[in-house]
């Protein structure tokens, strides 16, 4: 189980349930969406990711109906057990738990101890999957958690986890909503990282997590699908497949690309894809990140993008794939009458992000959220 609750007895269950925290009902379509996202994960992680998605949907729904500020997921170099939300200018961590029937929960210590993994507020949310419900159980600010730590009320468990007594949570849902709506983010002190400028101040797809077999909240919400780790080992036999799966299709492209460029994608690279619609055309975009050099003061990463058609064997004439950094267009490729794939490769530092635009001659265009690569070092 992702987060555990420690129990004392039935009296604790009744005591906690009598507190009546806010409840959010999850509609059937959102339950199905969470199940679909969970099914994309390795078998041993599917149930945990499914429940985490339910918690994310519920708390986002609760916040959006209670305050007028924008609520969006973002990639915040944090432990994959928790949910990162941007609420206005505040960074909010949702800690999902699945059976709050005791007097404490556990959570990863890095979200408090490490500066660029900390948040302004921490919300505990209980998932009651059998009833399609998510309950707001309470919250703490970062200074409050640090104070508990300094007073010895956060017990360390297994070396890299804290045990938080549920009695220390502030149950005041309206108080949290008031803080989020009326306070400036500077009013809640959190430490800032001393080194390595992070692109995590805005929403971006953190492709560094792909190399660990994980997808961040924003990437999952956009329905990217992570391909198996052995994808690159299978590319030699990809052409022998009669009906092409995404693995086969990517393998076919990579086999030709490596032959033409004399380049080799490292075995620890990881690919994912997203299906896109632009006008009447349907596309599949593959993204493959890998580390070039991590042993220097300015480590670099590479991003290879591959665009193919889903319902046809050729891309539309004049389709354009362009990639840019914050200053300029780095790469642009335009499809011809017999183009099967468009592709682009860019290289950047770990604090650089790239934006991708796909456009048709008709003027229709699609700009994707930025791609970034920021592992914690």
RODO-2510 file (C-alpha; in nm, 4 decimals, decimal comma):
residues 377
     n   res          X          Y          Z
     1     x     0,0000     0,0000     0,0000
     2     x     0,1319     0,3428    -0,0883
     3     x     0,0590     0,5048     0,2487
     4     x    -0,0217     0,3118     0,5633
     5     x    -0,2385     0,3869     0,8640
     6     x    -0,1586     0,2536     1,2075
     7     x    -0,4521     0,1377     1,4184
     8     x    -0,5250     0,1278     1,7901
     9     x    -0,8755    -0,0090     1,7968
    10     x    -1,2397     0,0405     1,7068
    11     x    -1,2719     0,3443     1,9348
    12     x    -1,0241     0,5314     1,7130
    13     x    -1,2251     0,4522     1,4012
    14     x    -1,5440     0,5945     1,5516
    15     x    -1,3577     0,8954     1,6914
    16     x    -1,2116     0,9832     1,3514
    17     x    -1,5310     0,9232     1,1523
    18     x    -1,7230     1,1518     1,3869
    19     x    -1,5122     1,4429     1,2606
    20     x    -1,7084     1,4435     0,9308
    21     x    -1,4464     1,5865     0,6912
    22     x    -1,5614     1,7133     0,3525
    23     x    -1,6551     1,4399     0,1071
    24     x    -1,6299     1,4501    -0,2710
    25     x    -1,8203     1,2018    -0,4844
    26     x    -1,6378     1,0802    -0,7953
    27     x    -1,8560     1,0345    -1,1043
    28     x    -1,8482     0,7090    -1,2982
    29     x    -1,6619     0,8547    -1,5965
    30     x    -1,3817     0,9816    -1,3689
    31     x    -1,3645     0,6431    -1,1952
    32     x    -1,3196     0,4828    -1,5380
    33     x    -1,0533     0,7383    -1,6292
    34     x    -0,8601     0,6588    -1,3096
    35     x    -0,8896     0,2877    -1,3820
    36     x    -0,7587     0,3407    -1,7350
    37     x    -0,4574     0,5365    -1,6095
    38     x    -0,3892     0,2683    -1,3507
    39     x    -0,4010    -0,0019    -1,6183
    40     x    -0,1094     0,1618    -1,8000
    41     x     0,1233     0,0949    -1,5064
    42     x     0,3181    -0,2207    -1,4208
    43     x     0,0875    -0,4788    -1,2568
    44     x     0,2312    -0,4275    -0,9088
    45     x     0,1573    -0,0515    -0,9220
    46     x    -0,1843    -0,0502    -1,0907
    47     x    -0,3995    -0,0486    -0,7760
    48     x    -0,1964     0,2221    -0,6022
    49     x    -0,1933     0,4479    -0,9090
    50     x    -0,5684     0,3957    -0,9563
    51     x    -0,6399     0,5058    -0,5990
    52     x    -0,3982     0,7965    -0,6292
    53     x    -0,5784     0,9155    -0,9440
    54     x    -0,9105     0,9030    -0,7573
    55     x    -0,7611     1,1204    -0,4820
    56     x    -0,6282     1,3656    -0,7377
    57     x    -0,9624     1,3919    -0,9189
    58     x    -1,1539     1,4358    -0,5940
    59     x    -0,9381     1,7059    -0,4380
    60     x    -0,9106     1,9003    -0,7653
    61     x    -1,2895     1,8874    -0,7983
    62     x    -1,3330     2,0003    -0,4369
    63     x    -1,0951     2,2950    -0,4753
    64     x    -1,2390     2,4071    -0,8087
    65     x    -1,5915     2,4194    -0,6696
    66     x    -1,4910     2,6100    -0,3550
    67     x    -1,2462     2,8787    -0,4710
    68     x    -1,2140     3,0779    -0,7951
    69     x    -0,8397     3,0274    -0,8382
    70     x    -0,6967     2,8048    -1,1100
    71     x    -0,6128     2,4506    -0,9971
    72     x    -0,3811     2,2465    -1,2138
    73     x    -0,1389     1,9572    -1,1754
    74     x     0,2267     2,0350    -1,2196
    75     x     0,5570     1,8524    -1,2165
    76     x     0,7283     1,9327    -0,8908
    77     x     1,0211     1,6900    -0,8588
    78     x     0,8518     1,5116    -0,5757
    79     x     0,8003     1,1552    -0,4625
    80     x     0,5603     0,9684    -0,6904
    81     x     0,3447     0,8758    -0,3884
    82     x     0,2003     1,2244    -0,3566
    83     x     0,0046     1,4593    -0,5838
    84     x     0,1386     1,8020    -0,6840
    85     x    -0,1124     2,0813    -0,7469
    86     x    -0,0667     2,4469    -0,8292
    87     x    -0,3479     2,6529    -0,6712
    88     x    -0,2961     3,0110    -0,7784
    89     x     0,0605     3,0830    -0,6663
    90     x     0,0607     2,8111    -0,3992
    91     x     0,2214     2,4693    -0,4304
    92     x    -0,0087     2,2143    -0,2681
    93     x     0,0810     1,8541    -0,1862
    94     x    -0,2022     1,6011    -0,1594
    95     x    -0,1099     1,2964     0,0473
    96     x    -0,3532     1,0168    -0,0429
    97     x    -0,4321     0,7479     0,2088
    98     x    -0,6713     0,4629     0,1641
    99     x    -0,7940     0,3635     0,5081
   100     x    -0,7893     0,6361     0,7698
   101     x    -0,8940     0,4099     1,0567
   102     x    -0,6071     0,4715     1,2947
   103     x    -0,4232     0,7621     1,4494
   104     x    -0,1310     0,8210     1,2118
   105     x    -0,0245     0,8073     0,8481
   106     x     0,3125     0,7760     0,6796
   107     x     0,4512     0,9899     0,3988
   108     x     0,7906     1,0332     0,2273
   109     x     1,0236     1,2584     0,4256
   110     x     1,1695     1,4251     0,1143
   111     x     0,8584     1,6409     0,0684
   112     x     0,9480     1,8229     0,3899
   113     x     1,3242     1,7865     0,4263
   114     x     1,4487     1,8760     0,0786
   115     x     1,3978     2,2385    -0,0273
   116     x     1,2970     2,1933    -0,3901
   117     x     1,0563     1,9126    -0,3006
   118     x     0,8602     2,1055    -0,0377
   119     x     0,5188     2,2719    -0,0670
   120     x     0,3224     2,5583     0,0889
   121     x     0,0392     2,3314     0,2082
   122     x    -0,0080     1,9572     0,2651
   123     x    -0,3565     1,8030     0,2412
   124     x    -0,4412     1,4523     0,3630
   125     x    -0,7138     1,2916     0,1518
   126     x    -0,8749     0,9552     0,2190
   127     x    -0,9922     0,7466    -0,0775
   128     x    -1,2987     0,5271    -0,0208
   129     x    -1,2904     0,3430    -0,3483
   130     x    -1,5852     0,1163    -0,2729
   131     x    -1,8108     0,4245    -0,2377
   132     x    -1,6382     0,6371    -0,5074
   133     x    -1,5674     0,8988    -0,2414
   134     x    -1,2688     1,1123    -0,1468
   135     x    -1,2611     1,2801     0,1941
   136     x    -1,0706     1,5914     0,2961
   137     x    -0,9174     1,4883     0,6281
   138     x    -0,7128     1,7959     0,7202
   139     x    -0,4110     2,0016     0,6281
   140     x    -0,0868     2,1541     0,7538
   141     x     0,1324     2,4330     0,6198
   142     x     0,5021     2,3782     0,5595
   143     x     0,6018     2,5861     0,8675
   144     x     0,3646     2,3748     1,0795
   145     x     0,5224     2,0519     0,9589
   146     x     0,8710     2,1882     1,0255
   147     x     0,7578     2,2877     1,3756
   148     x     0,6285     1,9342     1,4385
   149     x     0,9601     1,7994     1,3164
   150     x     1,1589     2,0258     1,5471
   151     x     0,9414     1,9276     1,8457
   152     x     0,9972     1,5584     1,7772
   153     x     0,6347     1,4896     1,6803
   154     x     0,7262     1,3580     1,3356
   155     x     0,8643     1,0108     1,3993
   156     x     1,0994     0,8662     1,1391
   157     x     0,9967     0,5266     0,9981
   158     x     1,2152     0,3081     0,7759
   159     x     1,4746     0,5832     0,7387
   160     x     1,3038     0,7893     0,4685
   161     x     0,9454     0,8274     0,5898
   162     x     0,7686     1,0298     0,8559
   163     x     0,4785     0,9193     1,0735
   164     x     0,2272     1,2028     1,1204
   165     x    -0,0267     1,1820     1,4062
   166     x    -0,3691     1,2578     1,2613
   167     x    -0,4476     1,4632     1,5714
   168     x    -0,1968     1,7259     1,4538
   169     x    -0,3934     1,7972     1,1341
   170     x    -0,5938     2,1162     1,1082
   171     x    -0,9455     1,9965     1,0198
   172     x    -1,0574     2,3452     0,9155
   173     x    -1,1404     2,3082     0,5472
   174     x    -1,2747     2,6640     0,5320
   175     x    -0,9541     2,7926     0,6902
   176     x    -0,7446     2,6286     0,4177
   177     x    -0,9713     2,7660     0,1460
   178     x    -0,9437     3,1138     0,2968
   179     x    -0,5633     3,0900     0,3015
   180     x    -0,5517     2,9765    -0,0618
   181     x    -0,7856     3,2534    -0,1705
   182     x    -0,6620     3,5496     0,0323
   183     x    -0,2967     3,5003     0,1327
   184     x     0,0084     3,5781    -0,0779
   185     x     0,2344     3,2778    -0,1330
   186     x     0,5161     3,4685     0,0417
   187     x     0,3154     3,4457     0,3652
   188     x     0,3899     3,0707     0,3859
   189     x     0,7646     3,0250     0,4121
   190     x     0,9260     2,7372     0,2264
   191     x     1,2965     2,6981     0,1593
   192     x     1,4343     2,7604    -0,1888
   193     x     1,6919     2,5279    -0,3451
   194     x     2,0471     2,6668    -0,3313
   195     x     2,1704     2,5147    -0,6589
   196     x     2,0541     2,4086    -1,0046
   197     x     1,7846     2,6349    -1,1418
   198     x     1,4641     2,4347    -1,1705
   199     x     1,2047     2,4699    -1,4442
   200     x     0,9434     2,3472    -1,1956
   201     x     0,8064     2,6961    -1,1386
   202     x     0,5622     2,6314    -1,4234
   203     x     0,3791     2,3309    -1,5614
   204     x     0,5899     2,0970    -1,7747
   205     x     0,6181     1,7282    -1,8519
   206     x     0,9062     1,5968    -1,6423
   207     x     1,0563     1,3318    -1,8673
   208     x     1,3261     1,2460    -1,6132
   209     x     1,0626     1,0431    -1,4289
   210     x     1,0130     0,8254    -1,7374
   211     x     1,3595     0,6787    -1,6881
   212     x     1,2412     0,5616    -1,3451
   213     x     0,9274     0,4056    -1,4909
   214     x     0,6976     0,6803    -1,3636
   215     x     0,4806     0,9556    -1,5100
   216     x     0,4136     1,2831    -1,3328
   217     x     0,0625     1,4071    -1,2628
   218     x     0,0429     1,6369    -1,5643
   219     x     0,1725     1,3695    -1,8023
   220     x    -0,0847     1,1171    -1,6808
   221     x    -0,3654     1,3710    -1,7046
   222     x    -0,2790     1,4179    -2,0740
   223     x    -0,2996     1,0386    -2,1262
   224     x     0,0593     0,9732    -2,2284
   225     x     0,1363     0,6020    -2,2306
   226     x     0,4774     0,4795    -2,1164
   227     x     0,6194     0,2005    -2,3301
   228     x     0,7951    -0,1011    -2,1732
   229     x     1,1603    -0,0714    -2,0828
   230     x     1,2544    -0,3429    -2,3334
   231     x     1,1177    -0,1402    -2,6285
   232     x     1,4644    -0,0577    -2,7593
   233     x     1,5861    -0,4131    -2,7238
   234     x     1,2954    -0,5271    -2,9457
   235     x     1,3493    -0,2822    -3,2305
   236     x     1,5539    -0,5265    -3,4412
   237     x     1,2527    -0,7561    -3,4864
   238     x     0,9911    -0,4830    -3,5154
   239     x     0,9587    -0,5082    -3,8940
   240     x     0,8558    -0,8732    -3,8748
   241     x     0,5284    -0,7824    -3,7047
   242     x     0,2216    -0,7956    -3,9304
   243     x    -0,0018    -0,5625    -3,7308
   244     x     0,2009    -0,2779    -3,5915
   245     x     0,1627    -0,1896    -3,2264
   246     x     0,3135     0,1364    -3,0958
   247     x     0,6261    -0,0641    -3,0045
   248     x     0,6481    -0,2034    -3,3572
   249     x     0,5920     0,1344    -3,5206
   250     x     0,8529     0,3082    -3,3068
   251     x     1,0926     0,0178    -3,3590
   252     x     1,0573     0,0508    -3,7375
   253     x     1,1415     0,4206    -3,7249
   254     x     1,4353     0,3765    -3,4853
   255     x     1,5873     0,1012    -3,6961
   256     x     1,5967     0,3338    -3,9985
   257     x     1,6967     0,6401    -3,7971
   258     x     1,9925     0,4722    -3,6303
   259     x     2,1064     0,3326    -3,9635
   260     x     2,0927     0,6742    -4,1321
   261     x     2,2465     0,8767    -3,8486
   262     x     2,4907     0,6200    -3,7023
   263     x     2,3439     0,7164    -3,3658
   264     x     2,2457     0,4751    -3,0931
   265     x     1,9824     0,5336    -2,8291
   266     x     2,1043     0,4037    -2,4916
   267     x     1,9305     0,1006    -2,3466
   268     x     1,8158     0,2928    -2,0383
   269     x     1,6192     0,5468    -2,2471
   270     x     1,2423     0,5302    -2,2108
   271     x     0,9704     0,6157    -2,4620
   272     x     0,6087     0,7218    -2,4267
   273     x     0,3431     0,8268    -2,6739
   274     x     0,0284     1,0378    -2,6917
   275     x    -0,2522     1,0197    -2,9489
   276     x    -0,3519     1,3605    -3,0845
   277     x    -0,6308     1,5006    -3,3024
   278     x    -0,5927     1,8098    -3,5188
   279     x    -0,8928     1,8849    -3,7392
   280     x    -0,9832     1,5597    -3,9139
   281     x    -0,6330     1,4154    -3,8793
   282     x    -0,5206     1,1778    -3,6045
   283     x    -0,1557     1,1540    -3,5047
   284     x     0,0649     0,9682    -3,2627
   285     x     0,3553     1,1543    -3,1037
   286     x     0,6401     0,9571    -2,9502
   287     x     0,8883     1,1194    -2,7129
   288     x     1,2170     0,9562    -2,6101
   289     x     1,4390     1,1221    -2,3478
   290     x     1,7812     1,0087    -2,2319
   291     x     2,0780     1,1410    -2,0385
   292     x     2,3841     1,2482    -2,2376
   293     x     2,6237     1,3445    -1,9606
   294     x     2,5396     1,3624    -1,5921
   295     x     2,8958     1,3937    -1,4598
   296     x     2,9532     1,7616    -1,5421
   297     x     2,8495     2,0881    -1,3787
   298     x     2,5958     2,1359    -1,6602
   299     x     2,4479     1,7908    -1,7258
   300     x     2,2629     1,7481    -2,0554
   301     x     1,9710     1,5470    -2,1882
   302     x     1,8446     1,4610    -2,5341
   303     x     1,4861     1,4507    -2,6601
   304     x     1,3864     1,2647    -2,9768
   305     x     1,0327     1,3300    -3,1054
   306     x     0,8622     1,1143    -3,3704
   307     x     0,5247     1,2028    -3,5260
   308     x     0,3232     0,9486    -3,7267
   309     x    -0,0289     0,9164    -3,8651
   310     x    -0,2738     0,6820    -3,6910
   311     x    -0,5398     0,6110    -3,9552
   312     x    -0,3216     0,6477    -4,2654
   313     x     0,0211     0,5408    -4,3843
   314     x     0,1196     0,8962    -4,4777
   315     x     0,1139     1,2277    -4,2955
   316     x    -0,0884     1,5156    -4,4457
   317     x     0,0979     1,7253    -4,6994
   318     x     0,2370     2,0389    -4,5378
   319     x     0,2072     1,9166    -4,1795
   320     x     0,4738     2,0941    -3,9718
   321     x     0,6535     1,9801    -3,6578
   322     x     0,8485     2,2527    -3,4798
   323     x     1,0434     2,2595    -3,1545
   324     x     1,1607     2,5705    -2,9735
   325     x     1,3196     2,6741    -2,6492
   326     x     1,2197     2,9932    -2,4707
   327     x     1,4071     3,2141    -2,7175
   328     x     1,3799     3,0705    -3,0664
   329     x     1,2725     2,7884    -3,2959
   330     x     1,5372     2,5144    -3,2825
   331     x     1,3974     2,2740    -3,5389
   332     x     1,1197     2,2650    -3,7972
   333     x     1,0266     1,9900    -4,0414
   334     x     0,7482     2,0023    -4,3017
   335     x     0,5823     1,6916    -4,4432
   336     x     0,5894     1,6158    -4,8168
   337     x     0,3482     1,4051    -5,0208
   338     x     0,5081     1,0744    -4,9193
   339     x     0,6187     1,1558    -4,5628
   340     x     0,5604     0,8727    -4,3175
   341     x     0,7274     1,0272    -4,0130
   342     x     0,8316     1,3709    -3,8951
   343     x     1,0995     1,3761    -3,6298
   344     x     1,3175     1,6158    -3,4351
   345     x     1,6037     1,5822    -3,1895
   346     x     1,7131     1,8534    -2,9474
   347     x     1,9686     1,8660    -2,6665
   348     x     1,9573     2,0845    -2,3585
   349     x     2,0709     2,1297    -2,0000
   350     x     1,8633     1,9867    -1,7173
   351     x     1,7131     2,3282    -1,6470
   352     x     1,5952     2,3763    -2,0073
   353     x     1,2493     2,2992    -2,1415
   354     x     1,1242     2,2662    -2,4990
   355     x     0,7838     2,3394    -2,6496
   356     x     0,6415     2,1485    -2,9447
   357     x     0,3921     2,2742    -3,2047
   358     x     0,2134     2,0729    -3,4718
   359     x     0,0383     2,2710    -3,7464
   360     x    -0,1503     2,2177    -4,0721
   361     x    -0,1417     2,4423    -4,3815
   362     x    -0,5045     2,5367    -4,3033
   363     x    -0,3814     2,7258    -3,9990
   364     x    -0,4951     2,4713    -3,7409
   365     x    -0,2242     2,4150    -3,4830
   366     x    -0,1634     2,2387    -3,1558
   367     x     0,0936     2,3510    -2,8969
   368     x     0,1816     2,0937    -2,6323
   369     x     0,2878     2,1578    -2,2716
   370     x     0,6630     2,2021    -2,2404
   371     x     0,8942     1,9016    -2,2160
   372     x     1,1539     1,9189    -1,9405
   373     x     1,4076     1,6929    -1,7721
   374     x     1,4788     1,7609    -1,4064
   375     x     1,5852     1,4676    -1,1882
   376     x     1,6787     1,5567    -0,8336
   377     x     2,0609     1,5615    -0,7980
***
